[in-house]
Amino acid sequence: MASGPLADQLAAIASRIDEIARADARQLADLKTELLGRKAGQLTRVLRDLPSLAPDARRAVGRQANALKHQIEAALAARQESLARGTQRADVDLTMPGRRTWRGATHPIQQVVDEICGIFKDLGFARVVGSEAESEAYNFTKLNIPLDHPAADMHDTFYLGRGLVLRTHTSPVQAHVMERYPPPIRVVVPGLVYRRDPFDPSHAPVFDQIEGLAVDEGVSFVDFKAAIDYFVHRFFSRETAVRFRASYFPFTEPSAEVDVQCQMCGGSGCSTCKQTGWMEIMGAGMVHPAVFEACGLDPERFTGYAFGMGPARIALVRYGIPDIRMLYQNDMRFLDQFVE
Ligand code: PHE
């Protein structure tokens, strides 16, 4: 066994080997430099100083130093491998709080859409969808909106070229359904629609609508009012008052807008309902004979009602949300409140 200052240094270095087995990745890199570093590594220095020893001592210390070097290299490699495998991680703190992962949930607008479609399902309405890109024929002309009619402008359309538009409402699906399926027809059509409106507290350039259509022999405005009364009382509350106001749409005659008692103030007037006590929830009316004709149905034989509502706007009314943009910004602090 060699003795002397270099041998003492080797003993000191050997006593560090245990540390290697416990090191985390960073400590491991530090230990490697500290012990084997090419310039200032402790073992490197011992090897460098060997020539100062007498030949016998040099041989003994040299052998010991080389053995130690291999031992350290083996320990470093073993630790490296076990860290890479993730086993025996000395740096894992088991008392650390768990990392929270997000769980998916239904967006409040989708919740409202599903609930509305569910209520109409109980009234016999099937749920169908259409396409967001439509021809001008389906978005306008088949719905009795001539292309030079102000109503076509009113919709502030996004034109896609080649006679295609981003649908400005879900009403074109009425025409598709009437062309494809014979009456009796009862459908609700949820989907996105597009208008060149800037985002503001009550408008969005893309928003949700739900179209409703019922066509059969002998369907009257009374059937329409009964369906809407049923819907409002189930969706809002038994006590919520409903009113039908005369209005105008090219594809319905007569046309109406449906208001419900303001859910914020109960009807006494507040800033949400602009002091009217009412909130508009849909446009509606009896299907115009010209629309039946454009879709190949005999207006002498069939009648029907149609309605279009905005679930985002209805979500605002229901939950007292002050700004429609909140529904489209995906801020988790807002959305978290609607996790069921
Ligand atoms: N399509 C109309 C709109 O977007 C709403 C509507 C649908 C009105 C069906 C009457 C009948 O404003």
Boltz pocket constraint, residues with backbone or C-beta under 6 A from the ligand:
constraints:
  - pocket:
      binder: B
      contacts: [[A, 168], [A, 169], [A, 170], [A, 171], [A, 212], [A, 249], [A, 252], [A, 256], [A, 283], [A, 284], [A, 285], [A, 306], [A, 307], [A, 308], [A, 309]]
      max_distance: 6.0
